[in-house]
Amino acid sequence: MKTIILGAKGMLAQDLASVFKEEDPLLMDKEDLDITDEKQVRKMVFDLRPDLILNAAAYTDVDRAEDEKETAFKINGEAVGFLAKAAAETGAILVHFSTDYVFEGDKEDGYKEDNESRNPINIYGASKLIGEKEILKTKNLKYYLVRISWLFGPAGKRGQYKNFVNTIIKLAGEKDELKVIDDQLGKPTYTLDVAKAIKDLIKHQAPFGVYHLPNEPWTSWYNFAKKIVEIKGLKTKVTPCSSKEFVRKAKRPKYSILLNTRLSPQRNWEEALKEYLYD
Ligand SMILES: NC(=O)c1ccc[n+]([C@@H]2O[C@H](COP(=O)([O-])OP(=O)(O)OC[C@H]3O[C@@H](n4cnc5c(N)ncnc54)[C@H](OP(=O)(O)O)[C@@H]3O)[C@@H](O)[C@H]2O)c1
């Protein structure tokens, strides 16, 4: 399959590139193709005629998005529409990634794939919701819209501390005690597991639609941090705190729990974490 990976220098894209290496994918980041430029997008898709477009390009800085709404909406929203339209017109399959942050986070028992009530509480979530709507409204589009959450994996071009796991390890090296939020729940998701699951969806020609691919089960940031410190054998004490003690620019959902009701569950995140830290 002629495959293109967009946002190729990002965290998830690196594992997509390794899992799809037999397809010899064309790797493109912003400097090769700015997805917000519709002309560029159409030229790329119509010239190259890919069978498969894996779109891992995104604006992912949740706090900065509060001040850069227009940019976030363009990259995560409008640009997804450009890709969807070009893919539908050429018959390419589009795999696009979205997030638990499209949900409000008020449902203790979590969100299924077809949950209609998507009321994001921050700009990043709102921008990703626009992208989802662009995909869902595009006629004749062959798509996998894949929601994931609390992503960890190779650090990407912004340096080795970009994801939560690496940040905790870095902070544990600097402090004797770390306070970590205990009242936000979600599911850590390992990029390599996502990439492998996407490959399976395509290989088995799974029905197009919306999928949730987090690792299992749900946990809190505090428990996640405690496990990271434990697995690494670090001495730092991890103590729970509430969101009120750790105020950030963008609000975070309380129950960010994605329910995977369409596929076999992804493996336990602890196992994936050990593999990420030690393999
Ligand atoms: N990270 C998470 O915890 C998380 C959670 C849930 C869902 N997701 C979703 O998963 C996907 C992958 O996330 P990630 O964390 O791997 O992303 P990432 O590491 O931030 O990578 C995104 C890549 O897209 C590039 N990009 C930005 N604007 C672009 C544009 N206009 N044209 C082309 N490329 C552009 C970025 O380049 P620059 O760095 O130069 O801007 C970066 O290389 C995204 O859709 C994200 O929303 C992520």
The ligand as an SDF file (V2000), in Angstrom:
LIG
                    3D

 48 52  0  0  0  0  0  0  0  0999 V2000
    0.0890   13.5900   23.0990 N   0  0  0  0  0  0  0  0  0  0  0  0
   -1.0000   13.1180   23.7030 C   0  0  0  0  0  0  0  0  0  0  0  0
   -1.0400   12.8950   24.9300 O   0  0  0  0  0  0  0  0  0  0  0  0
   -2.2410   12.8390   22.8850 C   0  0  0  0  0  0  0  0  0  0  0  0
   -3.4050   12.3930   23.5580 C   0  0  0  0  0  0  0  0  0  0  0  0
   -4.5440   12.1180   22.7930 C   0  0  0  0  0  0  0  0  0  0  0  0
   -4.5250   12.2700   21.4200 C   0  0  0  0  0  0  0  0  0  0  0  0
   -3.3910   12.7150   20.8040 N   0  0  0  0  0  0  0  0  0  0  0  0
   -3.4280   12.8910   19.3450 C   0  0  0  0  0  0  0  0  0  0  0  0
   -2.5020   11.9680   18.7610 O   0  0  0  0  0  0  0  0  0  0  0  0
   -1.9280   12.5350   17.5850 C   0  0  0  0  0  0  0  0  0  0  0  0
   -0.4140   12.4820   17.6760 C   0  0  0  0  0  0  0  0  0  0  0  0
   -0.0050   13.2290   18.8290 O   0  0  0  0  0  0  0  0  0  0  0  0
    1.5480   13.4160   19.2000 P   0  0  0  0  0  0  0  0  0  0  0  0
    1.6000   13.7450   20.6510 O   0  0  0  0  0  0  0  0  0  0  0  0
    2.3280   12.3010   18.6250 O   0  0  0  0  0  0  0  0  0  0  0  0
    1.8650   14.7590   18.3970 O   0  0  0  0  0  0  0  0  0  0  0  0
    3.2520   15.5840   18.3540 P   0  0  0  0  0  0  0  0  0  0  0  0
    4.3640   14.8010   18.9330 O   0  0  0  0  0  0  0  0  0  0  0  0
    2.9590   16.9520   18.8760 O   0  0  0  0  0  0  0  0  0  0  0  0
    3.4890   15.6550   16.7770 O   0  0  0  0  0  0  0  0  0  0  0  0
    2.6710   16.3960   15.9240 C   0  0  0  0  0  0  0  0  0  0  0  0
    3.5030   16.7070   14.7080 C   0  0  0  0  0  0  0  0  0  0  0  0
    2.6790   17.4540   13.7870 O   0  0  0  0  0  0  0  0  0  0  0  0
    3.4700   18.5160   13.2830 C   0  0  0  0  0  0  0  0  0  0  0  0
    2.6270   19.6020   12.7810 N   0  0  0  0  0  0  0  0  0  0  0  0
    2.1180   20.6410   13.4640 C   0  0  0  0  0  0  0  0  0  0  0  0
    1.4730   21.4740   12.6270 N   0  0  0  0  0  0  0  0  0  0  0  0
    1.5720   20.9380   11.3970 C   0  0  0  0  0  0  0  0  0  0  0  0
    1.1170   21.3460   10.1180 C   0  0  0  0  0  0  0  0  0  0  0  0
    0.4380   22.4880    9.9410 N   0  0  0  0  0  0  0  0  0  0  0  0
    1.4140   20.5730    9.0390 N   0  0  0  0  0  0  0  0  0  0  0  0
    2.1170   19.4200    9.1980 C   0  0  0  0  0  0  0  0  0  0  0  0
    2.5880   18.9910   10.3830 N   0  0  0  0  0  0  0  0  0  0  0  0
    2.3130   19.7410   11.4790 C   0  0  0  0  0  0  0  0  0  0  0  0
    4.2760   18.9530   14.4960 C   0  0  0  0  0  0  0  0  0  0  0  0
    5.3300   19.8030   14.1040 O   0  0  0  0  0  0  0  0  0  0  0  0
    5.7680   20.9950   15.1490 P   0  0  0  0  0  0  0  0  0  0  0  0
    6.2330   20.3000   16.3730 O   0  0  0  0  0  0  0  0  0  0  0  0
    6.8520   21.6930   14.4000 O   0  0  0  0  0  0  0  0  0  0  0  0
    4.5520   21.8440   15.3560 O   0  0  0  0  0  0  0  0  0  0  0  0
    4.7210   17.6010   15.0320 C   0  0  0  0  0  0  0  0  0  0  0  0
    5.8560   17.1140   14.3880 O   0  0  0  0  0  0  0  0  0  0  0  0
   -2.5160   13.9420   17.4830 C   0  0  0  0  0  0  0  0  0  0  0  0
   -3.6330   13.9300   16.6290 O   0  0  0  0  0  0  0  0  0  0  0  0
   -2.9650   14.2640   18.8920 C   0  0  0  0  0  0  0  0  0  0  0  0
   -4.0040   15.2000   18.9270 O   0  0  0  0  0  0  0  0  0  0  0  0
   -2.2500   12.9880   21.4940 C   0  0  0  0  0  0  0  0  0  0  0  0
  1  2  1  0
  2  3  2  0
  2  4  1  0
  4  5  1  0
  4 48  2  0
  5  6  2  0
  6  7  1  0
  7  8  2  0
  8  9  1  0
  8 48  1  0
  9 10  1  0
  9 46  1  0
 10 11  1  0
 11 12  1  0
 11 44  1  0
 12 13  1  0
 13 14  1  0
 14 15  2  0
 14 16  1  0
 14 17  1  0
 17 18  1  0
 18 19  2  0
 18 20  1  0
 18 21  1  0
 21 22  1  0
 22 23  1  0
 23 24  1  0
 23 42  1  0
 24 25  1  0
 25 26  1  0
 25 36  1  0
 26 27  1  0
 26 35  1  0
 27 28  2  0
 28 29  1  0
 29 30  1  0
 29 35  2  0
 30 31  1  0
 30 32  2  0
 32 33  1  0
 33 34  2  0
 34 35  1  0
 36 37  1  0
 36 42  1  0
 37 38  1  0
 38 39  2  0
 38 40  1  0
 38 41  1  0
 42 43  1  0
 44 45  1  0
 44 46  1  0
 46 47  1  0
M  CHG  2   8   1  16  -1
M  END
$$$$
